[in-house]
Amino acid sequence: MKKEETQVGDLVYVICRNPHTATATLIQEAEVVENPNKKEDKVLSLNDMYYEFAEDDAVFPTIDDAKRVYKQIYDED
């Protein structure tokens, strides 16, 4: 999901890696909010921090979409 497809106030789901544990990856809910430093821009609010949207971010409109991709990437059969 790209930044242009979101509106301020949207709840989205992000596949995140834990920066302290390389093997820990999970799905977290984030809110699309107004960038506090650049009012005409949007950022993700996640864990009480602001994150810029990047082209390679794994951002999804529903938890089911996030789970499907997570399973494709991380589930081992």
Backbone bond lengths (Angstrom), bond angles and torsions (degrees), N, CA, C in turn:
res aa  C-N    CA-C-N  psi(-1)  N-CA   C-N-CA  omega(-1)  CA-C   N-CA-C  phi
1 M - - - 1.446 - - 1.526 108.03 -
2 K 1.295 115.98 131.99 1.466 120.89 -178.13 1.526 110.71 -96.11
3 K 1.311 115.42 156.84 1.461 121.96 -178.82 1.525 111.23 -54.92
4 E 1.331 117.40 -38.97 1.462 121.70 -177.83 1.526 112.16 -63.92
5 E 1.323 117.27 -19.93 1.464 121.94 -179.17 1.522 112.76 -87.52
6 T 1.311 118.01 1.06 1.463 121.92 -176.50 1.519 111.68 -111.81
7 Q 1.327 114.50 161.36 1.462 122.43 175.19 1.528 107.66 -125.76
8 V 1.325 116.87 150.29 1.464 120.62 174.54 1.528 107.76 -56.27
9 G 1.318 115.87 131.82 1.460 122.24 -178.59 1.516 113.83 101.08
10 D 1.342 117.89 -15.35 1.466 120.83 177.77 1.518 110.42 -64.46
11 L 1.328 115.94 141.35 1.454 121.29 169.29 1.520 106.64 -97.82
12 V 1.319 116.61 131.14 1.454 122.51 179.90 1.522 108.32 -129.48
13 Y 1.309 115.95 170.72 1.461 121.24 -178.33 1.518 108.35 -122.76
14 V 1.323 115.32 133.85 1.456 122.39 -172.56 1.521 109.08 -123.37
15 I 1.335 116.47 134.10 1.465 120.28 171.98 1.523 106.21 -87.67
16 C 1.331 115.70 117.95 1.471 121.76 -174.19 1.522 110.96 -121.26
17 R 1.300 114.61 145.50 1.470 120.84 170.57 1.514 108.18 -99.58
18 N 1.303 116.31 141.34 1.455 121.43 175.24 1.526 107.46 -75.32
19 P 1.325 118.68 120.92 1.468 120.31 -177.17 1.526 113.26 -66.68
20 H 1.331 116.69 -17.13 1.472 120.54 -177.89 1.522 112.66 -95.43
21 T 1.337 116.67 -17.99 1.457 121.65 -179.39 1.525 107.97 -135.76
22 A 1.292 116.38 104.00 1.470 121.80 -172.90 1.524 113.43 -59.09
23 T 1.322 117.83 -26.98 1.463 120.38 -176.86 1.522 113.08 -90.50
24 A 1.328 118.63 -2.54 1.467 121.72 -178.41 1.523 110.52 -97.59
25 T 1.312 115.87 112.66 1.456 122.88 177.52 1.516 107.40 -128.66
26 L 1.331 116.86 136.81 1.442 119.96 -178.69 1.517 111.62 -148.13
27 I 1.313 115.15 169.81 1.455 121.59 176.77 1.516 107.76 -99.97
28 Q 1.339 116.20 131.21 1.452 120.47 178.97 1.524 109.74 -130.09
29 E 1.326 115.11 147.41 1.456 120.63 175.90 1.525 108.99 -83.14
30 A 1.315 116.39 138.72 1.465 122.28 177.81 1.528 108.00 -134.29
31 E 1.319 115.55 157.62 1.463 120.45 176.76 1.521 109.14 -111.98
32 V 1.310 115.99 139.73 1.460 121.51 173.99 1.527 106.28 -82.39
33 V 1.340 116.06 121.88 1.467 121.07 -177.21 1.520 110.36 -130.58
34 E 1.319 115.42 166.07 1.466 121.26 175.24 1.527 108.56 -70.49
35 N 1.309 116.58 135.46 1.457 121.96 177.88 1.531 108.41 -64.88
36 P 1.332 118.55 121.05 1.460 120.03 -177.26 1.536 113.46 -66.51
37 N 1.333 117.01 -19.31 1.463 120.90 -179.13 1.523 113.04 -100.27
38 K 1.320 117.14 -11.53 1.464 121.83 -175.18 1.531 106.69 -151.00
39 K 1.303 116.36 85.01 1.468 122.95 -168.65 1.527 115.21 -53.29
40 E 1.317 118.62 -27.64 1.464 120.01 -178.30 1.526 112.51 -84.90
41 D 1.335 117.69 4.45 1.458 122.53 -177.69 1.524 110.10 -113.78
42 K 1.342 116.14 161.74 1.458 122.09 177.22 1.523 109.57 -116.38
43 V 1.334 115.85 148.24 1.460 122.63 176.19 1.525 108.01 -137.18
44 L 1.319 115.54 170.07 1.459 121.41 174.87 1.524 109.03 -96.19
45 S 1.318 116.33 134.33 1.462 121.52 173.05 1.523 106.43 -102.24
46 L 1.332 114.76 115.93 1.460 121.24 -174.72 1.517 108.25 -144.19
47 N 1.314 117.20 126.01 1.472 121.85 179.82 1.524 111.75 55.13
48 D 1.328 116.53 43.54 1.469 122.65 178.99 1.527 113.46 59.54
49 M 1.315 116.44 26.83 1.468 121.80 176.15 1.521 108.58 -133.41
50 Y 1.336 116.21 159.26 1.458 122.24 177.59 1.525 109.61 -103.51
51 Y 1.331 115.51 136.05 1.458 121.22 179.42 1.522 109.36 -127.96
52 E 1.302 116.57 131.75 1.462 121.79 174.52 1.519 108.40 -68.40
53 F 1.319 116.29 148.30 1.460 120.61 171.63 1.520 107.84 -73.41
54 A 1.313 116.70 135.18 1.465 121.73 173.96 1.523 108.01 -119.74
55 E 1.315 116.89 154.04 1.469 121.50 -178.30 1.529 112.71 -57.00
56 D 1.334 117.55 -32.90 1.459 120.34 -175.92 1.532 113.61 -98.52
57 D 1.334 117.78 10.98 1.463 119.99 176.92 1.524 110.28 -65.97
58 A 1.313 115.56 142.26 1.459 121.54 176.88 1.526 107.84 -94.83
59 V 1.343 115.98 84.55 1.461 123.31 -177.25 1.528 108.28 -115.02
60 F 1.346 116.30 131.87 1.461 121.44 -174.10 1.524 110.97 -130.76
61 P 1.337 117.05 148.85 1.461 120.22 -178.74 1.534 113.88 -75.56
62 T 1.338 116.95 -23.96 1.471 120.10 -179.25 1.527 109.89 -133.37
63 I 1.314 114.70 157.33 1.463 120.28 177.08 1.529 109.94 -65.07
64 D 1.335 117.57 -35.23 1.466 120.44 179.65 1.522 111.65 -63.90
65 D 1.334 117.28 -40.61 1.469 120.55 176.57 1.524 110.38 -62.09
66 A 1.330 116.31 -43.79 1.469 120.48 179.89 1.521 111.03 -63.90
67 K 1.333 116.94 -42.86 1.466 120.57 179.85 1.528 111.78 -63.66
68 R 1.322 116.23 -39.50 1.472 120.26 -179.75 1.530 110.77 -61.40
69 V 1.322 117.11 -47.25 1.471 120.78 179.99 1.520 110.35 -69.02
70 Y 1.329 117.32 -40.98 1.462 120.96 177.87 1.530 109.84 -56.79
71 K 1.315 115.82 -46.51 1.471 120.54 -179.76 1.527 110.95 -61.90
72 Q 1.328 117.61 -41.45 1.465 121.22 178.68 1.528 111.33 -61.75
73 I 1.315 116.51 -37.56 1.470 120.78 -175.28 1.522 112.52 -85.11
74 Y 1.329 117.12 -44.92 1.467 120.31 -167.48 1.514 116.24 -107.35
75 D 1.310 119.12 -20.14 1.466 118.87 179.88 1.517 109.64 -75.42
76 E 1.312 114.36 130.95 1.466 120.20 177.05 1.522 108.46 -103.00
77 D 1.296 115.88 132.30 1.472 120.37 178.64 1.503 110.59 -98.35
